[in-house]
């Protein structure tokens, strides 16, 4: 499985970005786990990952916020409020 889908539009609505970049990735991993003959799962990230760091090492970085927490926020918080808080969330990392 090659997972290369994402949105890299920096002005994307956070609800859309989370659906594409977090929820769909989670769903694809779960689907892949059900594939009896799966040999590998390849996830290709963007060149903009961790761009808040001056030096980007080839390692796994801890997320600024856990995917399940931001997913829950997207499901529970009205879109107008999400639009207002998104600029402040962006200071925590890339979404």
N, C-alpha and C positions, 0 to 999 in steps of 0.2 A: 504494500500500500504506500503510495506517495501522497502526502498531504502537503499541498503547496498553495492552498487557498487562504486568502486573508484580505482585509481591507487596510490600506495604508493611507487612506484619505484622512489627513489630520483634522479636518473640519467635520468629520463624520459625527452624526448623532451618537452619543455614547451607547444608547440602547441597540442601535444597529451594529456598532463596532463590537460590543460584547457578544451579540448573537453570532456574528461572523467569526470573530477571533477566539472566543472562549467556548461558547456553547457548541458550535459546530465541531471544534477540535475535540472536545470532551465526548461528543456523540460518536465521532469517527473512531476514537480509541475504543470505546465500548463496542462498536460494531466490529472492529478488527479483532477484538478478543474472542468473538464468536466464530471466526474463520478457522476451520479445522486445519487447513494446510498453509496457514500464513507463515512466510519465511522471514519477512522483515516489515517494519513500519518506519518510514522515513518522513520526518517533519522538517520542512524547510522554512526557516524563519526569515524575517526581513532584515535588510541591512541596517535598519533603524533601531533594532533591539538594543536596549541599554545605552542609548545615545546620551543619556544624562551623565554617563561616566566618561572621564577624560581618557582612560585606558580601558579597553575592552579585552578581557582575557577569554581564552577558549575554555569556558567552564559554565556550569549551571549557576545562575544567579537566583537568589531568593526573590520571590515576587514582592512588590510593594504592598500588594493586597492580594489575598487568596482569591482564586477564581470563583469558588463557591460563595464567598462573601459579596463580591461585586455582582455576581449573578442574582443573588437574593435581593440586593439593593435595586437592581434593574427591574426585577419582578414586582417589588413592593412600593417603590417611590414613584409618584406621578411624574410624567415626562417633563412638565414645566419646571418642576423642582430639579430634576436631573440636568436640564439645560442650564440652570442657574449655578449648580455646584460643580459641573464638569470642569470649568477652568481651574478650580481649586484642587480637584482630584488629579489633574495633569501634573501638578507639582510633585506628586508622589511617584511618578514614573510614566511609562508609555501605556496607553490604552488603545 
